[in-house]
């Protein structure tokens, strides 16, 4: 039997000469080269502006609204005579196009938020911006500013074009109050309707349901008073509903009849309803999962 030998030890490496080696660069906390800063409302506004201008429905809806307001207004102004403006201001043609154009703003206000719910992109939006109230505020500000500027510019074009076409003797030139009501006032009214639509869309989270609801809000007060005033007990309610209906509010802002008020009470009433709807939308947005 051969004799057993002890295992030989592995040869040791010579100690390295020179200064000690530096630790591995990857060890320790990672610092991003990109500066990290807190987001604010301006970032949300930029995001919502990018979204609203890059969607085709926004461009098409606003284009149809401008075509209705400016197209119908200029057509009415061109087809009327100077004698037609002896009792009404020359800003009247803008009224007819606004009656139809407001429906485009109502539809767009709903789609600004319900389109994200329909595609599921609202989850991505809330992940990127967890403060949901900031998202809704940005949507409201961007949409209201865009709709107000677009509507007011279209109405201003019609007002000045109609005034230039009809300036003969006996024509009732619009006063400053009438001009402001037919441009800025009507633009505010239509934009507030759109903002109310956005709040209803946030509450219902469904495009068809929110659009149907807003069509009822716009059209029912114009149709229902005719039936309510048939009853003696409901006549006062019918008159009040008719006074605050969309067509009569716009007619008051355009000063179609001297018996109508200035239209600003209806405007403030709509602002109050819109504020209440927005508060409800903020509350529900924070309580829901999505």
DOLOLUM-316713 format. One record per residue: residue in three letters; y, x, z of N, C-alpha, C, O in turn. Coordinates in pm, whole numbers, padded with zeros to 5 digits, always signed. Layout:
# residues N
ALAYXZYXZYXZYXZ
...
This chain:
# residues 290
UNK-00120+00087+00000+00000+00000+00000+00123+00089+00000+00137+00175+00088
UNK+00213+00072-00096+00329+00164-00104+00422+00143+00013+00436+00031+00063
UNK+00485+00250+00056+00579+00236+00169+00704+00159+00127+00753+00174+00016
UNK+00755+00074+00222+00876-00006+00195+00999+00082+00217+01004+00165+00307
UNK+01099+00058+00128+01225+00133+00137+01338+00038+00172+01334-00078+00132
UNK+01435+00083+00245+01551+00000+00285+01640-00024+00163+01660+00065+00081
UNK+01695-00147+00153+01785-00176+00038+01910-00093+00045+01968-00071+00151
UNK+01950-00048-00070+02071+00034-00077+02196-00055-00077+02196-00161-00140
UNK+02297-00013-00010+02425-00088-00005+02497-00073-00137+02491+00031-00203
UNK+02568-00180-00175+02644-00178-00300+02758-00079-00288+02821-00069-00183
UNK+02784-00007-00395+02893+00091-00387+03028+00021-00367+03058-00079-00432
UNK+03105+00075-00280+03237+00017-00252+03338+00065-00354+03338+00181-00397
UNK+03427-00032-00392+03534+00001-00485+03643+00077-00410+03671+00047-00294
UNK+03703+00173-00475+03811+00246-00409+03932+00156-00385+03963+00070-00468
UNK+03998+00175-00274+04116+00095-00241+04226+00121-00343+04251+00236-00380
UNK+04292+00013-00389+04400+00033-00487+04518+00103-00424+04556+00076-00310
UNK+04574+00192-00503+04691+00264-00456+04817+00191-00499+04815+00114-00595
UNK+04924+00215-00432+05051+00153-00468+05082+00035-00378+05009+00010-00283
UNK+05192-00040-00407+05236-00152-00321+05137-00266-00330+05067-00279-00431
UNK+05130-00352-00225+05038-00467-00227+05074-00563-00339+05190-00577-00377
UNK+04968-00629-00392+04990-00721-00505+05064-00846-00458+05054-00884-00341
UNK+05139-00911-00551+05214-01032-00521+05119-01151-00518+05018-01149-00589
UNK+05148-01254-00438+05061-01373-00436+05068-01446-00569+05162-01428-00646
UNK+04967-01529-00595+04957-01605-00721+05076-01701-00734+05112-01773-00641
UNK+05133-01699-00853+05256-01775-00871+05235-01925-00860+05328-01999-00829
UNK+05110-01972-00886+05086-02116-00884+05069-02172-00745+05067-02294-00728
UNK+05058-02087-00645+05038-02134-00509+05172-02177-00451+05273-02109-00469
UNK+05173-02292-00379+05296-02340-00317+05348-02466-00384+05293-02508-00486
UNK+05452-02528-00330+05506-02654-00387+05565-02632-00526+05629-02531-00554
UNK+05543-02734-00614+05593-02726-00752+05734-02779-00757+05764-02885-00702
UNK+05819-02708-00822+05957-02750-00841+05981-02777-00989+05967-02688-01072
UNK+06018-02902-01022+06038-02939-01162+06167-02876-01214+06268-02875-01145
UNK+06163-02824-01337+06286-02770-01395+06386-02879-01433+06504-02851-01455
UNK+06339-03004-01441+06427-03116-01474+06494-03164-01346+06425-03192-01249
UNK+06626-03174-01343+06693-03219-01220+06657-03363-01188+06659-03450-01275
UNK+06624-03388-01063+06587-03522-01015+06708-03583-00946+06767-03521-00857
UNK+06746-03706-00986+06859-03772-00924+06828-03920-00907+06740-03974-00974
UNK+06899-03982-00818+06879-04123-00793+06934-04207-00909+07041-04179-00963
UNK+06858-04309-00946+06905-04399-01052+07006-04498-00994+07011-04520-00873
UNK+07085-04556-01083+07188-04651-01041+07198-04762-01144+07121-04766-01240
UNK+07293-04852-01124+07306-04968-01213+07338-04926-01356+07298-04994-01451
UNK+07409-04816-01373+07440-04770-01508+07316-04738-01588+07311-04765-01708
UNK+07214-04680-01524+07088-04653-01593+07019-04783-01635+06965-04791-01745
UNK+07022-04883-01548+06962-05012-01583+07039-05080-01696+06978-05143-01783
UNK+07170-05067-01696+07251-05124-01804+07219-05058-01938+07206-05125-02040
UNK+07206-04925-01935+07172-04854-02058+07034-04895-02109+07013-04910-02229
UNK+06939-04913-02016+06805-04955-02056+06805-05094-02117+06742-05116-02221
UNK+06876-05188-02054+06879-05324-02106+06954-05332-02238+06918-05411-02325
UNK+07058-05252-02254+07130-05250-02381+07040-05197-02492+07043-05248-02604
UNK+06962-05095-02462+06869-05042-02562+06766-05147-02601+06733-05162-02719
UNK+06715-05221-02503+06615-05323-02532+06674-05438-02614+06613-05483-02711
UNK+06791-05486-02575+06845-05605-02639+06892-05576-02782+06889-05665-02867
UNK+06935-05453-02808+06983-05424-02944+06870-05381-03037+06888-05380-03159
UNK+06754-05346-02981+06643-05300-03065+06545-05412-03098+06448-05389-03171
UNK+06567-05532-03047+06479-05645-03075+06537-05725-03192+06656-05756-03193
UNK+06453-05759-03288+06501-05829-03407+06554-05968-03375+06648-06015-03439
UNK+06493-06034-03277+06536-06171-03245+06682-06174-03200+06752-06272-03226
UNK+06728-06068-03134+06869-06063-03092+06961-06060-03213+07057-06137-03219
UNK+06933-05974-03308+07018-05961-03426+07018-06090-03507+07123-06137-03551
UNK+06900-06147-03526+06891-06269-03606+06959-06386-03537+07030-06463-03601
UNK+06939-06401-03408+06998-06514-03336+07150-06504-03334+07218-06603-03357
UNK+07202-06385-03305+07348-06368-03307+07405-06386-03446+07514-06440-03462
UNK+07332-06341-03547+07380-06358-03685+07386-06506-03724+07481-06550-03788
UNK+07285-06582-03684+07286-06726-03713+07400-06793-03637+07467-06881-03691
UNK+07424-06752-03512+07533-06810-03435+07668-06784-03502+07749-06875-03514
UNK+07692-06661-03545+07818-06628-03611+07830-06704-03743+07938-06752-03778
UNK+07718-06715-03816+07721-06789-03942+07755-06936-03919+07828-06997-03998
UNK+07702-06994-03812+07731-07135-03783+07875-07154-03738+07946-07241-03789
UNK+07919-07073-03643+08054-07089-03589+08159-07058-03695+08249-07138-03719
UNK+08148-06941-03756+08248-06901-03855+08230-06976-03987+08329-07018-04048
UNK+08105-06994-04032+08082-07059-04160+08125-07204-04160+08198-07248-04249
UNK+08078-07280-04061+08116-07422-04055+08266-07436-04027+08331-07524-04084
UNK+08320-07352-03940+08462-07359-03910+08549-07333-04032+08645-07406-04057
UNK+08517-07228-04107+08596-07198-04227+08576-07305-04335+08670-07336-04409
UNK+08456-07360-04343+08432-07467-04440+08515-07591-04407+08572-07653-04497
UNK+08522-07627-04279+08604-07742-04238+08752-07714-04263+08825-07801-04310
UNK+08795-07593-04231+08936-07558-04252+08973-07562-04399+09083-07603-04434
UNK+08882-07520-04487+08911-07517-04630+08907-07656-04692+08971-07680-04794
UNK+08831-07747-04632+08815-07880-04692+08910-07984-04633+08901-08101-04669
UNK+08998-07946-04544+09094-08038-04485+09234-08009-04538+09261-07903-04594
UNK+09324-08108-04519+09462-08097-04565+09556-08077-04446+09518-08092-04330
UNK+09680-08042-04479+09780-08024-04373+09804-08152-04295+09833-08148-04176
UNK+09792-08265-04362+09816-08393-04295+09711-08424-04189+09734-08508-04101
UNK+09596-08358-04195+09492-08382-04095+09524-08318-03961+09456-08345-03862
UNK+09626-08233-03957+09657-08161-03835+09792-08202-03777+09860-08122-03713
UNK+09831-08326-03801+09955-08375-03743+09939-08414-03597+10035-08410-03520
UNK+09817-08451-03559+09792-08493-03420+09699-08400-03345+09686-08412-03223
UNK+09635-08307-03415+09542-08213-03350+09582-08071-03391+09638-08052-03498
UNK+09554-07973-03307+09590-07835-03342+09503-07781-03454+09394-07833-03480
UNK+09551-07679-03518+09478-07620-03632+09357-07539-03588+09283-07488-03672
UNK+09334-07526-03458+09214-07457-03410+09092-07549-03407+08983-07505-03370
UNK+09110-07675-03445+09002-07773-03437+08876-07734-03515+08767-07759-03464
UNK+08882-07673-03635+08759-07644-03711+08655-07563-03634+08535-07577-03660
UNK+08696-07479-03541+08601-07402-03464+08512-07486-03375+08403-07443-03336
UNK+08557-07607-03342+08479-07695-03255+08346-07734-03318+08245-07738-03249
UNK+08346-07763-03447+08225-07815-03513+08115-07709-03520+07997-07739-03500
UNK+08154-07586-03550+08053-07480-03553+08001-07443-03416+07885-07403-03402
UNK+08087-07456-03312+08045-07420-03177+07940-07517-03124+07854-07476-03045
UNK+07945-07643-03165+07845-07740-03121+07704-07696-03157+07610-07717-03080
UNK+07688-07635-03273+07557-07586-03314+07534-07442-03270+07422-07405-03234
UNK+07637-07362-03272+07622-07222-03234+07580-07202-03090+07513-07103-03058
UNK+07617-07294-03002+07579-07280-02862+07428-07285-02842+07376-07226-02748
UNK+07358-07355-02930+07212-07362-02919+07148-07225-02945+07045-07193-02887
UNK+07209-07146-03032+07158-07010-03057+07173-06923-02933+07082-06847-02899
UNK+07288-06933-02865+07309-06854-02744+07214-06899-02634+07163-06816-02558
UNK+07190-07029-02624+07095-07081-02525+06955-07023-02550+06887-06980-02457
UNK+06913-07024-02676+06781-06970-02709+06773-06821-02680+06673-06774-02625
UNK+06876-06748-02715+06875-06604-02692+06874-06572-02543+06807-06479-02500
UNK+06948-06649-02463+06949-06626-02319+06811-06640-02257+06775-06565-02167
UNK+06734-06736-02306+06597-06752-02256+06510-06634-02299+06435-06579-02218
UNK+06520-06596-02426+06432-06492-02480+06460-06354-02422+06372-06268-02423
UNK+06580-06332-02371+06613-06201-02316+06517-06162-02205+06484-06044-02190
UNK+06471-06260-02127+06381-06228-02017+06240-06280-02037+06144-06213-01997
UNK+06224-06397-02099+06088-06452-02113+06005-06375-02215+05882-06377-02207
UNK+06069-06307-02310+05992-06228-02406+05917-06115-02335+05807-06080-02377
UNK+05975-06058-02230+05906-05954-02155+05791-06011-02073+05687-05947-02057
UNK+05809-06132-02022+05698-06196-01951+05585-06230-02047+05468-06218-02011
UNK+05619-06273-02169+05517-06310-02265+05433-06193-02312+05312-06207-02333
UNK+05495-06076-02329+05422-05957-02375+05364-05875-02261+05284-05784-02286
UNK+05403-05904-02138+05357-05824-02025+05439-05700-01999+05409-05624-01906
UNK+05543-05677-02079+05626-05558-02059+05710-05566-01933+05769-05466-01891
UNK+05717-05684-01871+05795-05696-01748+05734-05610-01637+05805-05564-01548
UNK+05602-05587-01642+05538-05500-01543+05586-05356-01559+05612-05287-01461
UNK+05598-05312-01684+05649-05178-01709+05794-05165-01664+05835-05063-01608
UNK+05871-05270-01688+06012-05268-01647+06025-05257-01496+06106-05178-01447
UNK+05946-05334-01422+05954-05331-01276+05892-05204-01219+05929-05162-01109
UNK+05799-05141-01291+05746-05013-01246+05850-04903-01262+05866-04818-01174
UNK+05921-04906-01374+06026-04805-01396+06146-04829-01306+06214-04734-01267
UNK+06173-04955-01274+06286-04989-01188+06239-05086-01081+06247-05207-01101
UNK+06189-05037-00968+06132-05125-00866+06232-05223-00805+06193-05327-00753
UNK+06360-05191-00810+06461-05283-00757+06483-05395-00858+06560-05381-00953
UNK+06415-05505-00837+06417-05613-00935+06553-05679-00947+06591-05723-01056
UNK+06626-05687-00838+06759-05746-00846+06850-05667-00938+06935-05724-01007
UNK+06832-05536-00940+06912-05452-01030+06877-05481-01177+06965-05482-01262
UNK+06749-05504-01205+06707-05536-01341+06770-05667-01388+06825-05674-01498
UNK+06764-05770-01304+06822-05899-01342+06973-05890-01356+07030-05952-01446
UNK+07037-05814-01269+07182-05796-01280+07219-05728-01411+07315-05767-01477
UNK+07143-05625-01448+07171-05554-01573+07150-05646-01693+07231-05646-01786
UNK+07043-05724-01692+07019-05818-01802+07133-05918-01814+07181-05946-01923
UNK+07176-05973-01700+07282-06073-01702+07413-06015-01753+07482-06078-01834
UNK+07448-05896-01707+07575-05835-01749+07575-05801-01898+07672-05829-01968
UNK+07467-05741-01944+07459-05701-02084+07461-05824-02175+07534-05828-02274
UNK+07380-05924-02141+07373-06044-02225+07505-06121-02224+07553-06162-02330
UNK+07564-06140-02106+07688-06216-02098+07800-06147-02176+07875-06212-02248
UNK+07811-06015-02161+07915-05942-02233+07896-05952-02384+07991-05975-02458
UNK+07772-05934-02429+07744-05939-02573+07772-06078-02629+07835-06089-02734
UNK+07725-06183-02562+07745-06319-02613+07892-06359-02608+07941-06425-02699
UNK+07963-06320-02503+08105-06356-02492+08187-06288-02601+08271-06353-02665
UNK+08165-06160-02623+08243-06088-02725+08213-06145-02864+08304-06167-02942
UNK+08085-06167-02894+08048-06216-03026+08103-06356-03051+08159-06382-03158
UNK+08087-06446-02955+08135-06583-02972+08286-06589-02981+08340-06660-03065
UNK+08354-06515-02894+08501-06519-02894+08558-06461-03023+08657-06513-03075
UNK+08498-06355-03075+08546-06298-03202+08527-06396-03317+08615-06410-03402
UNK+08412-06465-03321+08390-06564-03426+08490-06679-03416+08542-06724-03518
UNK+08517-06726-03295+08613-06835-03276+08756-06790-03309+08834-06867-03364
UNK+08789-06667-03275+08922-06615-03306+08943-06605-03457+09051-06635-03508
UNK+08839-06562-03529+08847-06556-03674+08874-06693-03734+08960-06708-03821
UNK+08802-06793-03686+08821-06929-03738+08959-06981-03702+09024-07044-03785
UNK+09006-06956-03579+09135-07008-03535+09250-06952-03618+09337-07027-03662
UNK+09250-06821-03640+09360-06761-03716+09349-06793-03864+09451-06809-03932
UNK+09227-06803-03915+09211-06839-04056+09257-06982-04081+09326-07009-04180
UNK+09221-07074-03993+09264-07213-04008+09414-07228-03991+09477-07306-04063
UNK+09471-07154-03898+09616-07160-03878+09689-07105-04000+09795-07155-04037
UNK+09634-07002-04063+09695-06949-04185+09683-07042-04303+09772-07045-04388
UNK+09574-07118-04311+09557-07212-04422+09648-07334-04411+09690-07389-04513
UNK+09677-07375-04288+09754-07499-04267+09876-07466-04182+09868-07460-04059
UNK+09985-07446-04247+10110-07412-04178+10230-07484-04238+10343-07437-04228
UNK+10204-07599-04301+10313-07674-04364+10392-07755-04263+10362-07753-04144
UNK+10493-07827-04311+10572-07911-04221+10488-08026-04165+10407-08086-04236
UNK+10509-08055-04038+10435-08161-03972+10304-08117-03912+10241-08193-03838
UNK+10262-07996-03941+10136-07946-03885+10158-07905-03740+10256-07838-03707
UNK+10067-07946-03654+10076-07912-03512+10025-07770-03489+09904-07746-03488
UNK+10116-07679-03471+10078-07540-03443+10020-07530-03302+10073-07593-03210
UNK+09915-07454-03283+09856-07445-03149+09946-07367-03054+10003-07264-03090
UNK+09958-07418-02933+10030-07346-02829+09943-07233-02775+09826-07220-02811
UNK+10001-07152-02688+09924-07042-02630+09805-07095-02550+09696-07038-02555
UNK+09827-07204-02474+09717-07261-02395+09607-07315-02486+09488-07297-02459
UNK+09646-07381-02594+09546-07434-02686+09469-07322-02755+09348-07333-02776
UNK+09539-07215-02790+09473-07103-02857+09376-07033-02763+09266-06996-02803
UNK+09416-07016-02638+09327-06952-02540+09206-07040-02513+09094-06990-02502
UNK+09228-07171-02502+09116-07261-02477+09016-07265-02591+08896-07276-02568
UNK+09066-07257-02716+08978-07266-02833+08909-07134-02865+08818-07132-02948
UNK+08948-07027-02802+08885-06897-02828+08818-06843-02701+08695-06840-02692
UNK+08898-06801-02604+08843-06743-02481+08771-06849-02398+08662-06825-02347
UNK+08834-06969-02385+08771-07073-02305+08638-07118-02362+08539-07128-02289
UNK+08634-07144-02492+08508-07186-02555+08406-07073-02552+08287-07098-02533
UNK+08451-06949-02570+08359-06836-02562+08298-06822-02423+08180-06792-02409
UNK+08380-06844-02319+08328-06840-02182+08227-06952-02158+08124-06930-02095
UNK+08258-07071-02208+08168-07185-02186+08031-07160-02250+07928-07181-02186
UNK+08031-07116-02374+07905-07091-02443+07829-06976-02377+07707-06982-02364
UNK+07900-06872-02334+07833-06759-02270+07775-06797-02134+07669-06748-02097
UNK+07844-06885-02061+07790-06933-01934+07665-07018-01957+07571-07013-01877
UNK+07663-07095-02064+07541-07169-02099+07426-07072-02125+07313-07096-02082
UNK+07455-06963-02195+07352-06863-02220+07305-06796-02092+07187-06768-02075
UNK+07400-06769-02000+07363-06708-01873+07279-06803-01788+07186-06761-01719
UNK+07312-06932-01792+07230-07032-01725+07088-07034-01786+06990-07050-01714
UNK+07080-07019-01916+06949-07015-01983+06869-06894-01937+06748-06904-01918
UNK+06935-06780-01920+06866-06661-01871+06810-06685-01731+06697-06645-01701
UNK+06889-06750-01644+06842-06778-01508+06724-06875-01510+06628-06856-01436
UNK+06731-06978-01595+06620-07073-01606+06496-07003-01661+06384-07030-01616
UNK+06514-06913-01757+06401-06836-01809+06336-06749-01703+06214-06734-01701
UNK+06418-06691-01615+06363-06609-01506+06287-06696-01407+06186-06652-01351
UNK+06334-06818-01384+06267-06907-01289+06134-06957-01346+06033-06957-01276
UNK+06134-07000-01473+06015-07061-01533+05919-06957-01592+05798-06980-01594
UNK+05972-06843-01640+05891-06734-01697+05811-06779-01818+05703-06725-01845
UNK+05861-06876-01892+05790-06927-02009+05894-06968-02113+05983-07048-02084
UNK+05882-06912-02233+05985-06933-02335+05999-07080-02375+06109-07135-02372
UNK+05887-07143-02411+05894-07281-02458+05945-07375-02349+06028-07462-02376
UNK+05895-07357-02227+05939-07444-02118+06086-07426-02086+06156-07524-02061
UNK+06135-07301-02086+06275-07276-02053+06368-07327-02163+06473-07384-02134
UNK+06330-07306-02290+06413-07355-02400+06419-07508-02399+06525-07566-02421
UNK+06305-07573-02375+06302-07719-02369+06389-07770-02254+06461-07868-02269
UNK+06382-07704-02140+06464-07743-02026+06613-07731-02058+06691-07821-02025
UNK+06652-07622-02123+06793-07603-02155+06841-07698-02263+06956-07742-02261
UNK+06755-07732-02358+06794-07832-02457+06819-07967-02389+06909-08041-02428
UNK+06738-07998-02288+06762-08119-02211+06893-08114-02136+06965-08213-02128
UNK+06926-07997-02079+07052-07981-02006+07172-07999-02099+07273-08056-02059
UNK+07160-07952-02223+07271-07960-02317+07281-08099-02382+07390-08152-02399
UNK+07166-08157-02418+07168-08279-02499+07164-08407-02416+07228-08506-02453
UNK+07092-08409-02305+07079-08533-02229+07211-08589-02179+07233-08709-02191
UNK+07303-08506-02123+07431-08562-02079+07515-08620-02193+07610-08694-02168
UNK+07481-08588-02318+07554-08644-02431+07494-08777-02476+07564-08860-02534
UNK+07365-08798-02450+07295-08918-02498+07281-09023-02389+07299-09143-02414
UNK+07248-08979-02268+07218-09073-02160+07335-09161-02119+07312-09278-02088
UNK+07461-09112-02117+07572-09200-02075+07585-09328-02157+07631-09429-02105
UNK+07546-09325-02285+07556-09446-02366+07468-09558-02310+07503-09675-02323
UNK+07357-09523-02248+07269-09623-02188+07313-09657-02045+07301-09772-02002
UNK+07364-09557-01972+07406-09583-01835+07527-09676-01830+07537-09759-01739
UNK+07618-09663-01926+07738-09744-01924+07714-09889-01965+07805-09971-01960
UNK+07592-09919-02006+07558-10059-02030+07544-10137-01900+07556-10260-01899
UNK+07519-10067-01792+07504-10131-01661+07633-10114-01582+07691-10005-01579
UNK+07678-10222-01517+07801-10215-01438+07787-10121-01320+07882-10052-01284
UNK+07669-10118-01260+07650-10034-01142+07640-09885-01177+07667-09801-01092
UNK+07601-09853-01299+07583-09713-01340+07693-09664-01434+07686-09553-01486
UNK+07794-09748-01456+07897-09711-01553+07976-09588-01506+08005-09499-01586
UNK+08010-09582-01379+08086-09466-01328+08004-09337-01340+08058-09232-01375
UNK+07875-09346-01313+07789-09228-01328+07782-09185-01474+07785-09066-01504
UNK+07773-09281-01564+07770-09248-01706+07898-09182-01753+07894-09087-01831
UNK+08013-09232-01704+08141-09172-01744+08154-09029-01692+08202-08940-01762
UNK+08111-09008-01568+08119-08873-01512+08024-08776-01584+08059-08661-01609
UNK+07905-08824-01617+07810-08741-01690+07863-08708-01829+07848-08595-01877
UNK+07926-08805-01893+07982-08781-02026+08098-08683-02019+08116-08601-02109
UNK+08176-08691-01913+08290-08601-01898+08247-08456-01889+08315-08367-01940
UNK+08133-08433-01823+08085-08296-01804+07977-08257-01904+07911-08155-01886
UNK+07958-08336-02007+07862-08299-02111+07918-08187-02196+08039-08165-02200
UNK+07831-08117-02263+07873-08002-02343+07970-08039-02455+08072-07973-02470
UNK+07942-08143-02536+08037-08176-02644+08177-08213-02593+08277-08172-02652
UNK+08183-08290-02481+08316-08329-02433+08387-08212-02366+08509-08202-02372
UNK+08311-08123-02301+08374-08005-02243+08435-07918-02351+08547-07868-02335
UNK+08363-07899-02461+08417-07820-02572+08534-07893-02638+08632-07830-02677
UNK+08524-08026-02651+08634-08103-02708+08760-08090-02623+08871-08086-02676
UNK+08743-08085-02491+08857-08067-02403+08918-07928-02418+09040-07913-02418
UNK+08833-07827-02431+08884-07691-02449+08957-07676-02581+09054-07600-02589
UNK+08914-07748-02685+08982-07743-02815+09098-07842-02824+09166-07848-02926
UNK+09120-07919-02717+09232-08015-02712+09229-08112-02830+09329-08131-02898
UNK+09112-08171-02852+09099-08265-02963+09178-08393-02937+09235-08450-03030
UNK+09184-08437-02813+09251-08562-02778+09341-08537-02657+09302-08466-02564
UNK+09460-08594-02660+09552-08577-02547+09501-08645-02420+09543-08608-02310
UNK+09412-08743-02434+09360-08811-02316+09261-08726-02238+09231-08756-02123
UNK+09210-08620-02299+09116-08530-02233+09189-08428-02148+09305-08397-02175
UNK+09122-08377-02047+09184-08272-01966+09177-08138-02039+09137-08132-02155
UNK+09215-08033-01970+09222-07903-02035+09085-07840-02062+09075-07745-02139
UNK+08980-07892-02000+08846-07836-02018+08810-07732-01914+08693-07697-01902
UNK+08907-07681-01840+08876-07580-01739+08798-07635-01621+08716-07562-01565
UNK+08818-07762-01578+08729-07815-01471+08582-07813-01511+08496-07780-01429
UNK+08552-07850-01636+08413-07844-01682+08362-07701-01685+08245-07674-01656
UNK+08452-07610-01720+08413-07468-01724+08378-07417-01585+08279-07346-01568
UNK+08460-07453-01485+08432-07410-01348+08307-07479-01294+08232-07419-01217
UNK+08285-07604-01333+08162-07671-01292+08038-07603-01346+07939-07586-01275
UNK+08043-07563-01473+07931-07491-01532+07911-07355-01465+07798-07311-01446
UNK+08021-07290-01427+08011-07162-01357+07941-07178-01222+07861-07093-01183
UNK+07970-07288-01153+07903-07314-01025+07754-07339-01041+07674-07288-00963
UNK+07717-07418-01142+07575-07444-01167+07503-07315-01206+07391-07290-01161
UNK+07567-07233-01288+07507-07106-01330+07488-07012-01212+07385-06946-01201
UNK+07587-07007-01122+07575-06922-01003+07459-06967-00915+07384-06884-00863
UNK+07443-07099-00898+07332-07150-00816+07197-07116-00880+07103-07079-00810
UNK+07188-07130-01012+07063-07097-01081+07032-06948-01070+06916-06910-01054
UNK+07133-06863-01078+07111-06719-01066+07064-06682-00925+06978-06595-00909
UNK+07120-06747-00824+07075-06719-00687+06928-06756-00671+06851-06680-00612
UNK+06890-06872-00724+06748-06912-00719+06660-06812-00794+06550-06782-00750
UNK+06710-06761-00908+06632-06664-00985+06614-06533-00907+06506-06475-00909
UNK+06719-06487-00837+06709-06365-00756+06606-06383-00644+06525-06294-00619
UNK+06611-06498-00577+06520-06522-00465+06375-06525-00514+06288-06460-00455
UNK+06348-06600-00621+06212-06610-00672+06162-06477-00729+06043-06445-00719
UNK+06252-06401-00788+06211-06272-00845+06162-06177-00738+06070-06099-00762
UNK+06223-06181-00620+06182-06092-00512+06054-06140-00443+05980-06059-00387
UNK+06028-06270-00447+05912-06325-00376+05783-06315-00458+05675-06301-00402
UNK+05795-06321-00590+05676-06323-00675+05617-06184-00692+05685-06083-00672
UNK+05488-06181-00731+05424-06053-00761+05485-05991-00886+05513-05872-00889
UNK+05505-06074-00991+05565-06027-01116+05677-06122-01152+05743-06103-01254
